[in-house]
Amino acid sequence: MTSEYREAPPRIRGRLAPSPTGALHLGNARTFLITWLSIHNQQGQLLLRMEDLDHPKVKPHAAEQVMEDLAWLGLDWDEGPDIGGPFAPYVQSQRRAEYRRALEQLKARDLVYPCVCSRKDVEEALSAPHETTDGLYYPGTCEGRFASYEAACEVLPKGRLPAWRFRVPATKVVFDDLVHGRQAQQVHTAVGDFVVARDADGAGYMLAVVVDDAAMQVTEVLRGDDLLAATHRQVLLHRALDVPLPTYIHVPLVVSEEGRRLAKRHGDTRIASLRNRGIPAARVVGLLAWWCGWAAWGEQLMPADLLPRFDLQSLPRKPSILTQKVRDYLGIREED
């Protein structure tokens, strides 16, 4: 990465980073509300970045819908796809040149290698295939196997391309999370060498997020704790690219009464659906704040009302639950 990324940013900077693969739901909205409150309480700057690299799942007009939902909830931003800013573009599919440069830097330092393994190949390569909490462990089958990317291409059927895997060092990765405390992981033994790009000069989620956060001078990353384990891999990429680490804050998710991720069977929790049914935005925001411990049950509030109440230390460390009481309050009908 160039030296401009290593300059100290002038102030606290955070980001809202939705993916236009579906509608914004109550769980997303709660995390985005906490992000908005954290940055505004520090008089920081908040950017909106659309993470749309997952092409098969990206839905038409989903990005516009997400921005409308956020605005309806009273969550605004200082930079983004709609208003621009000093680090534009704010849409990942328009930032491929940035990812290409970062991948070239990793190649130059021999920190990545081409891999032709499919998921089935990885499973078959293990005497006892195992899925860790971080994903399927990769045993390094392709490390040192190919002299070049082109050589790897020759063993694959037409239409398939090798991936680039990051060569993970056998050292422990440690970072401090402001909710979960100190985190430590041996990435080498937990997941092995991981994919950073799935074509010759592209980028996967891990690489794109690190490159974008560095380029946009993000100092605080607040997101769901389902990404807590993946952060160790991102820390490795930050170090490999010689860019500063942001402060990490991973907050608990919203789950069903069975402790599972929200799904259609739990009812329509989309913000757009609540809007269309005439539910006031203040009722939704008040409910999100109640889940966080910053509002009484039934209070109707907007984000600005919550600024004096924000306290990250008082945030519950367990997931918020979509109970029948909550569904009744928002008029959400459980589906079969």
C-alpha angles and dihedrals in degrees: 000000000000124000093256089075091058096057113111109255114238095237147355111304128189136173143219105213111182123172117225092223093108145344124305109258136189093273093053091044093054092053092046091049091053090048092050092049094047095052095042091050088057093047087242136147123261125204131191116222122183110218101203104151093113091086102176090057100040110113126210113262091001091122092055090047092052092051091048091050093049092049091048089055090052094251108138132174139211098221132021150119093295099046104024125217143191094294100046140184097067095185116089096216087062093052101065093121089061092052091046091056092049092049090050089054091052090048092050090055092046090240096132136046135189117262129192097184120127121205088262090052091053092050092049092048091061120078087213108020110212135185111215124198085263097052137270113339114242115213097202097256095160099040106124092357099113131046091209145359089257091056089053090051090058094065095051127083117253112282096030122100131195119253125228115239125199114237102235117212119229093246132110117256114217130183137155121243117199092223105030099032126219115004126196131179140164096224090185092065098029100056107346123214108355135208118260099169136016099204139037097283107000133105139234126214095277096055097037094053093049093047093047096045090051095045092047092046094238110180100178126045113191117177144132118304091238083085095050096100092046090058091078089064091048090051088057091052092048089055094044091052092043096236128137122268116240123222109269125220118175115187128197118263133239109254140176123262087265089058094251133129114275113271137171091269088065091059136266105306095166114132090223090056092051089049092050092051090056098251107157116246089230090059091054094045090046090054091050089050091049089055087053093050094246100108140040119249110278097016113141111215142154125222094262089057089059098054095095090045098051113120119158092193092061093051109118112254092214127075120273112245129224096222128179087256090059093045091052091048092054096034093245113161117210111238129217 
